[in-house]
């Protein structure tokens, strides 16, 4: 099992900001800045890197075509990279073992893992549903850091 501790240590140091890179269908790499964090996989044992993506985003389209993803967390000159495969769970990417209530709670868990807090969780849930947000869970295949 991969050790995500070096990656997790960086999350609170810069508000969970990470760079995510996915593969375009026509070749090339698409990168964007997201909030990500480390959490237990909701359906099996082991930790994953989690982030929330807006429904209809290029990120999700790329990951549906090719689940390979890279996530880089940094704070100052310290950084850690996780490469792996993404699992999508959301309204447009249903999972047979995740119903609407479980998805609502999963999106909250991912948000909190990335250092997020909210004063009105019902409003958060409403926005997540309206934007058809999906949880992106990255199972690490390779982790590397600077010393």
Backbone torsions as a table, in degrees:
resi	resn	phi	psi	omega
1	UNK	NA	135.9	-177.6
2	UNK	-71.5	144.7	179.1
3	UNK	-97.9	112.8	-178.3
4	UNK	-95.9	12.9	-173.7
5	UNK	-63.1	-41.7	-179.8
6	UNK	-64.4	-38.7	177.1
7	UNK	-66.3	-47.1	-177.5
8	UNK	-62.1	-34.5	179.4
9	UNK	-61.1	-28.8	-176.6
10	UNK	-82.0	-21.8	-173.4
11	UNK	-57.5	-50.7	-178.0
12	UNK	-72.5	-12.2	-175.7
13	UNK	-79.2	-19.4	177.8
14	UNK	-144.0	45.1	172.6
15	UNK	59.0	27.0	179.2
16	UNK	72.8	10.4	-178.8
17	UNK	-69.7	129.4	-178.7
18	UNK	-140.0	157.8	173.0
19	UNK	-103.7	127.3	179.3
20	UNK	-110.6	133.4	176.9
21	UNK	-122.5	131.4	177.4
22	UNK	-124.9	167.2	-178.8
23	UNK	-98.1	129.4	175.4
24	UNK	-74.5	151.0	179.3
25	UNK	-62.4	-32.6	-177.1
26	UNK	-94.2	12.3	-178.3
27	UNK	98.7	161.4	-179.4
28	UNK	92.7	175.3	-175.9
29	UNK	-122.4	138.5	174.9
30	UNK	-113.5	127.3	-179.7
31	UNK	-121.1	148.4	175.8
32	UNK	-151.6	163.2	179.0
33	UNK	-98.1	132.7	-179.0
34	UNK	-137.8	171.8	167.0
35	UNK	-99.3	129.9	-179.4
36	UNK	-139.2	164.1	178.7
37	UNK	-158.9	179.5	-179.2
38	UNK	-108.8	133.3	178.1
39	UNK	-149.1	165.6	174.5
40	UNK	-71.7	140.1	175.7
41	UNK	-61.7	134.5	-174.8
42	UNK	-72.3	-14.1	-174.0
43	UNK	-120.8	-9.3	-180.0
44	UNK	-151.9	173.9	-178.8
45	UNK	-77.7	154.6	176.5
46	UNK	111.0	153.4	178.6
47	UNK	-91.3	152.0	177.1
48	UNK	-136.4	162.9	167.7
49	UNK	-91.0	130.7	-178.3
50	UNK	-121.6	145.9	172.9
51	UNK	-147.6	164.9	178.9
52	UNK	-114.9	131.5	-178.9
53	UNK	-121.6	141.7	178.9
54	UNK	-67.4	136.7	175.3
55	UNK	-57.4	139.9	-179.9
56	UNK	83.5	1.8	-178.5
57	UNK	-74.9	155.6	175.1
58	UNK	-60.9	-36.5	178.9
59	UNK	-52.8	-49.4	-178.4
60	UNK	-67.4	-41.0	178.5
61	UNK	-60.8	-43.9	179.1
62	UNK	-63.8	-42.5	-177.4
63	UNK	-70.5	-28.5	174.7
64	UNK	-66.4	-37.1	-179.6
65	UNK	-77.7	-35.0	-178.0
66	UNK	-153.1	110.4	-172.5
67	UNK	-74.9	-0.5	-179.3
68	UNK	-68.8	136.6	-174.9
69	UNK	-149.1	151.8	174.0
70	UNK	-126.2	135.7	178.9
71	UNK	-128.5	125.9	-179.7
72	UNK	-117.1	124.2	172.3
73	UNK	-106.3	143.6	179.0
74	UNK	-147.6	155.2	172.7
75	UNK	-151.5	113.9	-173.2
76	UNK	61.4	-130.3	-179.8
77	UNK	-94.4	2.2	176.3
78	UNK	-87.3	140.6	177.1
79	UNK	-154.1	158.6	175.5
80	UNK	-144.6	139.3	179.8
81	UNK	-117.9	136.1	173.2
82	UNK	-118.1	123.1	172.5
83	UNK	-109.9	140.0	179.2
84	UNK	-177.5	-160.9	179.5
85	UNK	-111.4	137.5	-178.6
86	UNK	-94.8	139.3	171.8
87	UNK	-111.8	128.0	-178.3
88	UNK	-102.4	133.2	176.1
89	UNK	-136.3	113.2	-179.1
90	UNK	-171.4	-175.7	-177.5
91	UNK	-61.0	-32.8	179.0
92	UNK	-95.6	-2.9	179.4
93	UNK	-136.8	66.0	-174.7
94	UNK	-65.9	150.8	175.0
95	UNK	-119.5	135.3	-175.5
96	UNK	-61.5	-20.5	-178.4
97	UNK	-106.6	12.3	-179.6
98	UNK	-127.9	106.6	177.7
99	UNK	-88.0	-176.5	-177.7
100	UNK	-58.1	-41.8	179.5
101	UNK	-67.7	-42.4	178.8
102	UNK	-65.1	-37.1	177.1
103	UNK	-64.8	-44.5	178.7
104	UNK	-55.4	-45.8	-179.9
105	UNK	-70.3	-36.8	178.6
106	UNK	-63.5	-43.8	179.1
107	UNK	-61.4	-38.1	175.4
108	UNK	-64.2	-44.4	-179.0
109	UNK	-61.2	-42.9	179.3
110	UNK	-63.9	-44.1	179.5
111	UNK	-59.5	-45.2	179.2
112	UNK	-66.7	-37.7	179.0
113	UNK	-62.0	-30.2	178.4
114	UNK	-84.8	7.2	178.1
115	UNK	92.3	7.1	-177.5
116	UNK	-77.2	147.3	172.1
117	UNK	-133.4	160.2	-178.8
118	UNK	-147.9	140.6	178.6
119	UNK	-84.0	-19.4	-176.0
120	UNK	-141.0	89.2	-176.1
121	UNK	-64.0	-30.8	177.4
122	UNK	-64.6	-39.3	176.4
123	UNK	-65.8	-42.6	176.3
124	UNK	-55.9	-49.1	-179.8
125	UNK	-59.6	-41.8	-179.7
126	UNK	-62.2	-45.6	179.9
127	UNK	-64.9	-43.3	179.8
128	UNK	-59.5	-42.8	179.6
129	UNK	-68.4	-43.9	-178.8
130	UNK	-63.5	-35.0	-179.4
131	UNK	-90.7	4.8	177.9
132	UNK	52.4	43.4	-177.7
133	UNK	-66.3	146.0	179.5
134	UNK	-123.0	147.0	170.6
135	UNK	-83.1	134.2	174.8
136	UNK	-113.3	115.4	-177.8
137	UNK	-111.1	119.6	-175.2
138	UNK	-104.1	114.6	174.6
139	UNK	-84.1	117.6	-175.6
140	UNK	-66.9	135.1	172.4
141	UNK	-110.8	-30.6	-180.0
142	UNK	-147.7	136.5	177.3
143	UNK	-131.0	131.6	174.9
144	UNK	-142.8	150.5	-175.6
145	UNK	-139.4	166.7	167.8
146	UNK	-86.2	156.0	-177.0
147	UNK	-62.4	NA	NA
